[in-house]
Each structure stands twice: as C-alpha cells, then as structure tokens.
Amino acid sequence: MSDNTQIAQRDPNAMTRTESDVARRRVTLTPAVDIVEDAHSVTVWADLPGVPKDKLDIRVHDGNLTIDAESVVPVLPNLRLSHAEIRAPYFSRRFTVSEDFDSSKIEASLKDGVLKLTIPRRDEAKPRRIEVQMA
C-alpha cells in the first residue's frame, strides 16, 4: 500500500464535530448491579467495564447515592483513529439511601471493572436482642 492510497473520500465541506456535539451523542448506560443486604451493611456491586478510577465519580447528597463513570476505549499513541463505531459509554445510576445506613462511612473499591460499595448500618438501626426481665 502506498502513502497515496486513499481509503475514504473526505468531504471538504463537511463540518467537524465540536465537543458539545460529542457530549450530545454520548451513550448513557445504566450499569447492572447486585445488591446484598445483611444485618450490618448493604453491599452494591456495579459493572463498570473499561472505567478507570479517575473517570469514576461517586457522590452522596440528601439521601441519594449517585454513580457516574466514563469508560475509556484505548487508542495507541502512535495511531490516529480515523473511524470508530464503538463509543466509550457513560454510566450513570442513582439510589436512595435509607436513614438506617451511615452514608458518611461508605467504602468503595474498583477492581477489574467492578465497583464495590459497602454502606454500613447505623448502630441504632442494627438488630439487637432485648433482654426480658422477670417481674
């Protein structure tokens, strides 16, 4: 193949996409989750394939837990992308957190595209045994 070989004809009158066009065309997906609740906490596992830690945003505000993340489709530095049919998806999911849980103590970890959130119960919301006194 010579350097003069042209794969596709470029229209000189075509407009290039701006950043706002890309944002409008972004695909937003709801990540699949597994939620397990026990007497001490609730654990949420969310599937976020291709999401690096720096593109992950987890927030808690007014009883709402929000997960926003953007996956990255890697392109080698010495290559120029001329056509792509795969878009890097944007993930977004929101949950309501009961007052029984202590949102100030949420623990988060990301491994192999799976986000794990552990939300502990408040001590006063944990089940406890009540001792019965003889009258």
TITOR-412245 format. One line per 8 residues: number of its first residue (from 1); for each residue x, y, z of C-alpha. Coordinates in steps of 0.02 Angstrom, whole numbers, plus 32768, in hexadecimal, padded with zeros to 4 digits. Example, Ala and Ser with C-alpha at 12.3 -4.5 7.8 and 13.67 -1.06 7.14 Angstrom:
2
1) 8267:7F1F:8186 ~ 82AC:7FCB:8165 $
This chain:
135
1) 8000:8000:8000 ~ 804B:80A7:7FD0 ~ 8041:8147:8035 ~ 7FCB:818E:7FB2 ~ 7F46:8109:7FC7 ~ 7EA2:8156:8000 ~ 7E29:80E9:8060 ~ 7D98:8162:8069 $
9) 7D70:8203:8010 ~ 7D6E:8297:8087 ~ 7CEB:831B:8066 ~ 7D43:83C4:806E ~ 7C9C:8419:8097 ~ 7C77:83A6:812A ~ 7C76:83F6:81D5 ~ 7CDF:83AD:825F $
17) 7C8A:837A:8300 ~ 7C9E:83EC:8394 ~ 7CAD:83B2:8447 ~ 7BF6:83DC:8466 ~ 7BC2:836C:83D4 ~ 7C21:82DD:8422 ~ 7BD0:82FB:84CB ~ 7B23:82FC:847D $
25) 7B44:8257:8423 ~ 7B8D:8202:84BC ~ 7B3D:815C:84E6 ~ 7B04:8152:859C ~ 7AEE:80A5:85E4 ~ 7AA4:806B:8688 ~ 7B25:7FF4:86D3 ~ 7AE9:7F4A:870C $
33) 7AF2:7F37:87CA ~ 7AE7:7EB0:884D ~ 7AAF:7EE7:88FB ~ 7AC4:7E7D:8997 ~ 7A82:7EB4:8A40 ~ 7AAA:7E67:8AE8 ~ 7A99:7E9A:8B9E ~ 7B35:7F08:8B99 $
41) 7B39:7F59:8AEC ~ 7B00:7F5D:8A39 ~ 7B7C:7F36:89AF ~ 7B66:7F70:88FB ~ 7BC9:7F26:886B ~ 7BBB:7F8B:87C9 ~ 7C00:7F53:8721 ~ 7C67:7FE1:86D6 $
49) 7CD2:7F93:864D ~ 7D60:7FFE:860C ~ 7D4E:8082:8694 ~ 7DF0:80C0:86E3 ~ 7DF1:8107:8794 ~ 7E0B:81BA:8757 ~ 7D6B:81B1:86EC ~ 7CFF:8175:877E $
57) 7C97:81ED:87E6 ~ 7C34:81B1:887E ~ 7BCF:8230:88E1 ~ 7B55:822D:8972 ~ 7AE1:82C0:898D ~ 7A38:82CF:89E3 ~ 7A22:8213:89F1 ~ 7A4E:81F2:893A $
65) 7AE5:818C:8904 ~ 7B1C:81B5:8852 ~ 7B98:8154:87E9 ~ 7BD8:81A9:874B ~ 7C63:815B:86E5 ~ 7CAF:8164:8638 ~ 7D05:80D2:85E5 ~ 7D9F:80E8:857C $
73) 7DC0:8094:84D5 ~ 7E7D:8094:84C8 ~ 7ED2:80D0:8429 ~ 7F8C:80B2:8416 ~ 7FEE:8156:8419 ~ 803E:813B:836E ~ 7F98:8119:8317 ~ 7F15:8194:82DD $
81) 7E60:815D:82E7 ~ 7E0C:817B:823F ~ 7D68:811E:825C ~ 7D16:80D8:82F8 ~ 7C71:807D:830B ~ 7C8B:805B:83C3 ~ 7C6C:80ED:8436 ~ 7CAE:80F1:84E6 $
89) 7C0F:80E8:854D ~ 7BE4:8156:85DF ~ 7B98:80FE:8675 ~ 7B1E:814D:86EE ~ 7AB7:8105:877D ~ 7A60:8151:8813 ~ 7A22:80FF:88B3 ~ 79C2:813E:8949 $
97) 7A1D:8114:89EA ~ 79B1:80F3:8A83 ~ 79D6:8152:8B23 ~ 79FD:80A8:8B71 ~ 7AA5:80AE:8B18 ~ 7B3B:811B:8B41 ~ 7B67:8170:8A9C ~ 7BFE:81C5:8AEC $
105) 7C55:811B:8AFC ~ 7C3D:80D7:8A4B ~ 7CD1:8072:8A0C ~ 7CF3:8063:8951 ~ 7D6B:7FF9:88EC ~ 7D7F:7FDC:8831 ~ 7DCC:7F3C:87ED ~ 7DC3:7EF0:873E $
113) 7D32:7F61:8709 ~ 7CC8:7F3A:87A3 ~ 7CA2:7FC1:8822 ~ 7C80:7F84:88D4 ~ 7C28:7FFA:894D ~ 7C0D:7FCA:8A02 ~ 7B94:8035:8A66 ~ 7B8F:800A:8B1F $
121) 7AF2:8012:8B88 ~ 7AE9:8093:8C13 ~ 7B02:8041:8CBD ~ 7A53:806F:8CF5 ~ 7A0A:801C:8C58 ~ 7A64:7F76:8C70 ~ 79FB:7EE7:8CB2 ~ 7A19:7EC4:8D69 $
129) 79D8:7E4B:8DE9 ~ 796F:7E93:8E76 ~ 7983:7E44:8F1F ~ 78DF:7E1C:8F76 ~ 78DB:7E3A:9032 ~ 7873:7DD1:90A8 ~ 77F2:7E39:9105 $
